[in-house]
Amino acid sequence: MAQQLEELANFVATARWEDVPAAPRDRIKLVLLDTLSIMLAGSLRPEVRALNDRLARTAGTGATVFGPGWQAADARTAGMLNALSGRSLEMSEGLRGLQTGVHLVPATIAIGESRQSTGQQLLEALLLGYEFAGRLNRAYKPRALSHPNGQLSLLASVAAGARLYGLDGAGVDLSVRIASSMLMTPSYNNTASGGTSLNLPAGMGSFAAGLAPEMALAGYYAPHNAVEEALDKLVGDGFNPEDIARNLGGSWEVSDNYFRFYACCNPIHPALDSLQDVLAELRPRPEEIARIDAETFDFATVMSNQDPPNYFASKYSFPHAAATLVVRNGIGFSELDDSALTDPVISALRHRVFMSADPSMTALGPSLKPARVTVTLTDGRQASAACENSKRDTFHPDPEPQVREKFHELAATVLSPEGVARVEEAVDRSEDWKSVGELTALLRRYSVV
């Protein structure tokens, strides 16, 4: 590994919770709370339940698989299945194109439960894994269609897992180098086609988090330039690690994250924000809308399928999300559900929703992701609105109240009202847990599924 990557690995191995400022400590606990909510609600998805039933019953013990039955499994399998649960809703938080939390939280909970780690050890691993992902992300150029979760978030999960295993800097370094042979290249084309296989990197990242450190401890070896070669030449289109170790401990990547409150993919959020402004002005009924036109940056126009084939694809369809917003007056978890796909009013309206790329908007990226939406009514009235970035998600000044509201809604799909409150309180004091098992015991105790 290059010197900079070795420095980063050593920081992951040695940084201490008590030396971290209050703001990033509070933020990583918010990531934990948010990700728990989507893991719980996602555990009820039919494909997730089916895979859990197929794998968990023969997968060993030591960690908890979230959701119906609360089956026991080995840490690698439990982490993988719980990550697939969390990724299935398209509501995970993120950082510059990565969904880091939904890779890290399932992995560290499963490994932490299996190894009887303390709550503080869990939080350290989460925070430092997040730091690892964010710093790699600043140095990495992914290939055009390759989602970077399969590369950077997977490596970050391994770094966090190695921290929980108690490995030193050289051990974290080796674990991540070994994991460079596990990297994945999931295609963005999965989105419009409804390819739920796009969720697999989250699962395999959690699996790798428990596998790579074991391989390092067993004596496996990987070349010193394995990560650089993989990210620069094999799965990526460029990697420059020159600055990834700069100001370690002085700035924290988690401070730049965002939380997601719309139940759909981020690139269409600015267009949906603009649409909400127009709807507030016109207040139309669905049948009064002749057409909705969205102009936006090029990448977002991939999400223009008027007939998404399944629940997952509906998360990547602006026509579907826009029609749902008009008909149901919202685009959260409860509005963008399975029933929205077969709602005849929504189905009819999404065929009157159109997207086009505006080169001037594309040129403003990646810092700005603008959109302009025009609604034309059947009586000829028309109104437009525009924004430069998502108003509600990416740049929300204080997301904590909304994260807690989201937790209450999603966790209530699996936990009793008392359980929702107890788990929320437990996460707030998670650094005091004597064992991660305190969390999973609470979840099982208050489960209603």
Secondary structure, DSSP 8 states (H G I E B T S, - for coil): --HHHHHHHHHHHH--GGGS-HHHHHHHHHHHHHHHHHHHHHTTSHHHHHHHHHHGGGS-SSEE--STT--EE-HHHHHHHHHHHHHTTS---BBTTB--HHHHHHHHHHHHHHHT--HHHHHHHHHHHHHHHHHHHHHEEE-TTB-GGGTHHHHHHHHHHHHHTT--HHHHHHHHHHHGGG----BTTHHHHT-GGGGHHHHHHHHHHHHHHHHHHHT----TTHHHHIIIIISEEEE-GGGTTTTBTTB-GGGG-B---SSS-GGGHHHHHHHHHHHHHH---GGGEEEEEEEE-GGGGG---SS--SHHHHTT-HHHHHHHHHHHS--STTTSSHHHHH-HHHHHHHTTEEEEE-HHHHTTTTT---EEEEEEETTS-EEEEEESS-TTTTT-S--HHHHHHHHHHHHTTTB-HHHHHHHHHHHHTGGG-S-THHHHHHHHHTB--
